[in-house]
Amino acid sequence: MCADNSADKSREDLLAWGKVQLPALVDYTLALQAELRRLRDRAAENSTNSSRAPSTDRQPPKSQSLRRKSGRKPGGQPGHPGRTLQFSQNPQHTQIHPLGQCHCGEDLCREPALDFERRQVFDLPALNLECTEHRAEIKECPGCGQFLTAPFPADVQAPIQYGRNFRALLAYFYDAQLGASRRIRQMCQEMFGYGVSEGTLQSARQEQYQALEPFEQHLEKILPQQPVLHADETSLPVNQVTHWLHVLCTPLLTFFSVQALRGKEALKAIGIIPQFAGWLMHDFLSSYLGFENCLHTFCKSHLMRELVFIFEQHHQNWAKELYDLFLEMLRLVRQRKARDAPLTEAEYKGWRRRYRKILRQGRRDNPLTPEQRANRRRKQSKEQNLLDRLETYDDAILAFLWALEVPFTNNQAERDFRFMKGRIKISGCFRSLQGARRHVRIRSYIGTLRKHGLPVLEYLRRALDGQPFLPRATT
């Protein structure tokens, strides 16, 4: 009997303790669930459903891609021009191969050739450095008796030096092909028989950097005149301190700038965006939104990766519907661009209604909690944050529907950045800010040359002659 009374008392004590501690236990359990979900979401992120770079994927992502199959075979599509050697109409050398005897034994040496069957071989000449000796005359003036020496050409400044062609090649190896300095010196030794020093390599690049100052000033002048600018930024380690590489580009122009900061102060220091009045394509960085002198539009690829994540990991169908709607819009815009027929205002409003209808479904699936309604600064879920952006900037996001010059994505800026990731993998970081700025100015020039289809090495050489390529402004 005593044992039963003791058990009842223990049960009552436990219930009383539970009533007091239950709210705290519930809050603790909910916090653990939220943390568990956050960690699972973070582990599930990869390059297909977030902004993470493909190099960070631990294994090839097994994504349930929302992209539909195109039905096309891999490789070049019909109509692709292809790339192959073409017969040269002006070969540098010609070799005649005589026909001396017929299969029947008849001698054909004295018979005239009726025609020729042609085959051409494209090859390199022997790679040798040619030495040119400059001799300046020294004469005695018969009038005053002074000894005078003729001036050397402006680019001949030392008793022994490398010429401009070779110095341009060193910059090409390092900045265009992302070669490590040790490997470049090794190549020069093996190819030409001259192992250049580190000082010679960096001196050649510094000369190239100075020769391209007019090009950079020209870009700063014409970029604000463009109808559309792609903007992006990525971290750049300089002597183990994080700096930021900013890019402003178009399909024909590339401009890089290294800044200590990422935000609005850095963009003002660059000075291009404050003068720009066209469409600025970027990835929702708030620093860009602070510039009211231009029109803003946003990269749909970033949004679509977030939609993929929400559909795959949180199984919300509105995300898939919006993803499919973006693809449908893109197909429509491509058809209209081919006909140069922008959407009418009524057509745009129809697409916008479909867009807003999907967002309303997203809100129903992700309602605000009473605490979030009471305090708008309270932390929101990934879905709620995305819906905020999709609703607040709907016209800017959908601008590509009615303004055909507006691109669908910011891939142009991301493509222009890829070289820097390779550079960092090779060297780890830049040792000095001056070295980083030297590299990105030369890369701005190289990127612009490649977009215009111009031979990079030749135009690096022309820059050393004081004639850098200056692209035209397009409006």
Buried (B, 14 or more C-beta within 10 A) or exposed (E): EEEEEEEEEEEEEEEEEEEEEEEEEEEEEEEEEEEEBEEEBEEBBBBBBBEBBEEEEEEEBEBEEBEEEEEEEEEEEEEEEEEEEEEEEEEEEEEEEEEEEEEEEEEEEEEEEEEEEEEEEEEEEEEEEEEEEEEEEEEEEEEEEEEEEEEEEEEEEEEEEBBBBBBBBBBBBBBBEBBEBEEBBEBBEEEBEEEBEEEBBBBBBBBBBEBBEEBBEBBBEBBBEBBBBBBBBBEBBBEEEEBBBBBBBBEEBBBBBBBEBBBBEBBBEBEBBEEBEBBBBBBBBEBBBEBEEBBBBBBBBBBBBBBBBBBBBBEBEBBBBBBBBBBEBBEBBEEBEEEEEBBEEEBBEEBBEEBEEBBEBBBEBBEBEEEBEEEEEEEBBBBBEBBEBBBEBBEBBBBBBBBBEBBBBBBBBBBBBEBBEEBBEEBEBBEEBEBBBBBBBBBBBBBBBEBEEBEBBEBBBBBBEEEBBBBEBEE
